[in-house]
């Protein structure tokens, strides 16, 4: 399994090649930090995904919040609480 920073480098390079804009909002632990993915649009609405292991131990993306799409301020508040609990998480924001 690749360290998180290498996996992210590969994935973010793919986004760059496709012309997708992204921001690294929080750099987490280089080898094993969990990744949160904020997908936002210009209307101030976003989705917030986090990594979670399924029953087979494989990492999968799941909604971090109850609603699939929320106001950006709600997602930002969740992100700040998550960082205060675990400063090792990564937070990547993608503009959709």
Short mmCIF file of the C-alpha atoms (twelve columns), coordinates in Angstrom:
data_MODEL
# 
_entry.id   MODEL 
# 
loop_
_atom_site.group_PDB 
_atom_site.id 
_atom_site.type_symbol 
_atom_site.label_atom_id 
_atom_site.label_alt_id 
_atom_site.label_comp_id 
_atom_site.label_asym_id 
_atom_site.label_seq_id 
_atom_site.Cartn_x 
_atom_site.Cartn_y 
_atom_site.Cartn_z 
_atom_site.pdbx_PDB_model_num 
ATOM 1  C CA . UNK A 1  0.000   0.000  0.000   1 
ATOM 2  C CA . UNK A 2  1.309   3.441  -0.934  1 
ATOM 3  C CA . UNK A 3  1.874   6.129  1.674   1 
ATOM 4  C CA . UNK A 4  -0.921  8.707  1.551   1 
ATOM 5  C CA . UNK A 5  1.277   11.523 0.266   1 
ATOM 6  C CA . UNK A 6  2.391   9.440  -2.732  1 
ATOM 7  C CA . UNK A 7  -1.144  8.261  -3.497  1 
ATOM 8  C CA . UNK A 8  -2.359  11.872 -3.344  1 
ATOM 9  C CA . UNK A 9  0.488   13.069 -5.560  1 
ATOM 10 C CA . UNK A 10 -0.577  10.573 -8.232  1 
ATOM 11 C CA . UNK A 11 -4.286  11.407 -7.941  1 
ATOM 12 C CA . UNK A 12 -3.742  15.171 -7.897  1 
ATOM 13 C CA . UNK A 13 -1.499  14.930 -10.958 1 
ATOM 14 C CA . UNK A 14 -4.381  13.230 -12.791 1 
ATOM 15 C CA . UNK A 15 -6.664  16.116 -11.823 1 
ATOM 16 C CA . UNK A 16 -4.101  18.657 -13.036 1 
ATOM 17 C CA . UNK A 17 -3.836  16.859 -16.377 1 
ATOM 18 C CA . UNK A 18 -7.643  17.042 -16.731 1 
ATOM 19 C CA . UNK A 19 -7.691  20.745 -15.872 1 
ATOM 20 C CA . UNK A 20 -9.532  20.236 -12.580 1 
ATOM 21 C CA . UNK A 21 -8.753  22.858 -9.959  1 
ATOM 22 C CA . UNK A 22 -7.995  21.680 -6.424  1 
ATOM 23 C CA . UNK A 23 -6.601  23.040 -3.187  1 
ATOM 24 C CA . UNK A 24 -4.819  21.230 -0.394  1 
ATOM 25 C CA . UNK A 25 -6.578  22.773 2.599   1 
ATOM 26 C CA . UNK A 26 -4.834  20.594 5.204   1 
ATOM 27 C CA . UNK A 27 -1.709  18.468 4.910   1 
ATOM 28 C CA . UNK A 28 -1.986  15.450 7.137   1 
ATOM 29 C CA . UNK A 29 0.317   12.672 8.226   1 
ATOM 30 C CA . UNK A 30 2.454   11.724 5.221   1 
ATOM 31 C CA . UNK A 31 2.185   7.969  5.532   1 
ATOM 32 C CA . UNK A 32 -1.190  7.137  6.998   1 
ATOM 33 C CA . UNK A 33 -3.467  10.175 7.315   1 
ATOM 34 C CA . UNK A 34 -7.129  9.878  6.345   1 
ATOM 35 C CA . UNK A 35 -8.261  11.991 3.381   1 
ATOM 36 C CA . UNK A 36 -11.369 14.192 3.361   1 
ATOM 37 C CA . UNK A 37 -12.539 15.387 -0.030  1 
ATOM 38 C CA . UNK A 38 -14.628 18.536 -0.359  1 
ATOM 39 C CA . UNK A 39 -16.266 18.903 -3.775  1 
ATOM 40 C CA . UNK A 40 -17.672 22.403 -4.120  1 
ATOM 41 C CA . UNK A 41 -19.498 24.364 -6.778  1 
ATOM 42 C CA . UNK A 42 -19.844 28.060 -7.456  1 
ATOM 43 C CA . UNK A 43 -23.284 28.201 -5.802  1 
ATOM 44 C CA . UNK A 44 -21.818 27.604 -2.330  1 
ATOM 45 C CA . UNK A 45 -23.030 23.997 -2.120  1 
ATOM 46 C CA . UNK A 46 -20.670 21.061 -1.676  1 
ATOM 47 C CA . UNK A 47 -20.285 17.388 -0.920  1 
ATOM 48 C CA . UNK A 48 -17.917 16.188 1.771   1 
ATOM 49 C CA . UNK A 49 -16.485 12.693 1.468   1 
ATOM 50 C CA . UNK A 50 -14.203 10.849 3.828   1 
ATOM 51 C CA . UNK A 51 -12.370 7.559  3.641   1 
ATOM 52 C CA . UNK A 52 -13.679 4.616  5.604   1 
ATOM 53 C CA . UNK A 53 -12.801 0.943  5.500   1 
ATOM 54 C CA . UNK A 54 -15.569 -1.409 4.407   1 
ATOM 55 C CA . UNK A 55 -16.199 -4.851 5.896   1 
ATOM 56 C CA . UNK A 56 -13.381 -6.281 3.763   1 
ATOM 57 C CA . UNK A 57 -10.908 -3.690 5.019   1 
ATOM 58 C CA . UNK A 58 -10.818 -1.810 1.707   1 
ATOM 59 C CA . UNK A 59 -10.860 1.994  1.791   1 
ATOM 60 C CA . UNK A 60 -13.981 3.518  0.260   1 
ATOM 61 C CA . UNK A 61 -15.434 7.012  -0.041  1 
ATOM 62 C CA . UNK A 62 -18.499 7.760  2.115   1 
ATOM 63 C CA . UNK A 63 -20.458 10.923 2.862   1 
ATOM 64 C CA . UNK A 64 -19.006 12.579 5.950   1 
ATOM 65 C CA . UNK A 65 -22.302 14.329 6.692   1 
ATOM 66 C CA . UNK A 66 -25.891 13.082 6.770   1 
ATOM 67 C CA . UNK A 67 -26.854 15.057 3.674   1 
ATOM 68 C CA . UNK A 68 -25.120 14.376 0.385   1 
ATOM 69 C CA . UNK A 69 -24.953 18.090 -0.492  1 
ATOM 70 C CA . UNK A 70 -24.726 20.872 2.091   1 
ATOM 71 C CA . UNK A 71 -23.984 24.569 2.336   1 
ATOM 72 C CA . UNK A 72 -20.247 25.193 2.218   1 
ATOM 73 C CA . UNK A 73 -20.263 26.721 5.712   1 
ATOM 74 C CA . UNK A 74 -21.595 23.459 7.172   1 
ATOM 75 C CA . UNK A 75 -18.852 21.452 5.467   1 
ATOM 76 C CA . UNK A 76 -16.186 23.945 6.585   1 
ATOM 77 C CA . UNK A 77 -17.368 23.711 10.209  1 
ATOM 78 C CA . UNK A 78 -17.193 19.910 10.031  1 
ATOM 79 C CA . UNK A 79 -13.677 20.092 8.581   1 
ATOM 80 C CA . UNK A 80 -12.488 22.402 11.371  1 
ATOM 81 C CA . UNK A 81 -13.916 20.065 14.039  1 
ATOM 82 C CA . UNK A 82 -12.284 17.073 12.338  1 
ATOM 83 C CA . UNK A 83 -8.885  18.807 12.210  1 
ATOM 84 C CA . UNK A 84 -9.137  19.775 15.884  1 
ATOM 85 C CA . UNK A 85 -9.775  16.106 16.762  1 
ATOM 86 C CA . UNK A 86 -7.199  14.676 14.358  1 
ATOM 87 C CA . UNK A 87 -4.549  17.016 12.911  1 
ATOM 88 C CA . UNK A 88 -3.214  14.108 10.828  1 
ATOM 89 C CA . UNK A 89 -6.085  14.223 8.306   1 
ATOM 90 C CA . UNK A 90 -5.714  15.557 4.795   1 
ATOM 91 C CA . UNK A 91 -8.347  17.873 3.316   1 
ATOM 92 C CA . UNK A 92 -8.513  18.365 -0.432  1 
ATOM 93 C CA . UNK A 93 -11.023 20.713 -2.070  1 
ATOM 94 C CA . UNK A 94 -12.034 20.239 -5.683  1 
ATOM 95 C CA . UNK A 95 -14.016 22.767 -7.712  1 
ATOM 96 C CA . UNK A 96 -16.787 21.048 -9.633  1 
# 
